[in-house]
């Protein structure tokens, strides 16, 4: 078995990149012949130490490239990446090689998909987002602040101003999607790794034909649960990026209306505006280590008010591993981790009254009862690197076993 992992960056730039690099390292540790193909560096030191082969095609991140014309063209079709990928694949066989795509929209472009499609390689895509079928990648209308119900790439979709930046950016994304679909769905051997049951459901609803679809949880390092909550349990916590789709404003409004204590752990473009508007809430910025633990020790619950189809929010997993109950929306993958009334509450996504009702139900007594439930039931192994690696190898073997 030989594996080529495709990711825009050769270092961690976000959740998708972290999974891609972690998988490359785990495969190398099992003596699998693995190569990471990326658009730009620098190369993460962990890859080098683990003996992972790395090829960087010396492109630029289109989001930070100051030459916007160059970024515009590269995002649609990266010729340099295509040529370099052709060179790499010339040393591999379609018989024993799986090409695993994680991210390609920020540097590599659909040009790399054209190479595997032409050569007939078996490919698998991990659906960290929805860029494989949705132009803005979120199935979310960033202008209206609601989940999108339009069929991706339909006329309604194409002419809808839903982009997080502006309508011209949306039209560019549509052009990119047209090019991508020309090559992606022409693959004869394509499999999907969904990171949650939600992403699997959405992919089956909106995507083209696939040969196989698997569900594989993202790996995460978790602290050991030692005891149930013992602090004051008087704080409701938001933790994450401070942007509109994350619903932090909904959290702030809810705790303010109810007169309960709230703290926001995280940063983003909304921080200054919200800190001025909600002086009753503490905004800490990004915190980690002992400082983060000091805020969490008095948590009654984590409130996760996201407004979009979150694919696999690891914040929920981390909080549950610490014995902290979670209040989450009903239409995101977080709801797969929470059983209403057992380890948290579900509320109607985007509905402040529903959220407030859940917060009111989370008394100190309820929080501590749920914490005991979590301690007795939470399975941390299923999120471990060991479990992830084992399942990933099974998926690769299954893909390779299917005839070309």
Helices and strands as residue ranges (DSSP letters): E 2-9, H 15-29, E 33-40, H 45-50, E 53-56, H 68-76, H 79-89, E 97-103, H 111-119, E 122-127, E 140-141, E 146-147, H 155-158, H 167-184, E 190-194, H 197-206, E 212-215, E 235-239, G 244-246, H 248-258, E 261-265, H 271-277, E 282-285, H 289-296, E 299-304, H 314-321, E 326-329, G 333-336, E 344-347, H 352-361, H 364-377, G 381-383, H 385-401
